């Protein structure tokens, strides 16, 4: 897996040294929330989807998507005009009243087309309900067996399940860990300021808030259940 060490850690299967996701097809989705432009670094072979108003960010950053999807209620006229005559861009107009958010619709589209690793931008900040919905999307991807990363201006989020995430020694700042579901069991934290050894977290007590990286290699392990990492 290509590593941006300040963006995400390396996933290791439980009881294995094999890195997960090495050859996964990558999809970048850009929504209309806060856009962490400095973290947005897709390769030429990666699939880019503008989820409605996310097209404005791509327009400003000089990127063209492969697909624009949404009910088109937040994309500006300027952004639409800039790509209207681009023949290699697919437009998918969704109804305003629908079950899926624009980001979820983008995820479903990319899953159907064979993509397995998802980098979601413009999914934090702004409306809290949309941020929470995008965290749900991370859980949805994990249930499917895919990898998902959600990037905010000052934080990155991912959901892990029955696995270990390893972080390099040069990553800095805080990391908070939450149980997604009733209980997450067999949690071990190494190399962080506050350590755990084969412990359990519940979704009713936020004991994992504001841990810290310490300048050494670190890891988060969960043997049974799902954890949300915010760092």
C-alpha angles and dihedrals in degrees: 000000000000106000129218096178095202092052108051144347130241118268117224123189115242110274091005140097092211116119112228122226098024095144101023119141107246128223125189116204122190120197132182099265125094111322119220093205096176091059095049104101111144121173122237091256095052121104115241124200125186109211100209109284091023085083088074091060092047090049092053092045093049098246128132119211126222090222137019112202133175145075088289094232096129106033111105124238089240093057092045092050091049092059102026094102097039102117095195094059117091117217119205114184114201128195117259092235107060141128097238125070114230090257092050090049088052091050093050091049093051093045089053088053094053104263118146109175119060130196110190120197129178089031100112132061125033111057114027092211091059091049090052090046090054091051085054087054090057089054091047090054092048091052088054090052094250131123123247133184126188117200125204129176094262103015145041124213135199138161120228130190130191092342147091126252115202124202127198123243095252097061112109140193134041134325125198123196127202133181113243105205128012101306136003112200137196095030115174123179118194131182094012127114092253116041134202129190119203092326134154130239127196130199091241101067124047098214092143098064121123104005114160140224111238107200095268133092110283140183144193119212129187118180098187127018138013131295130195111218120201115185 
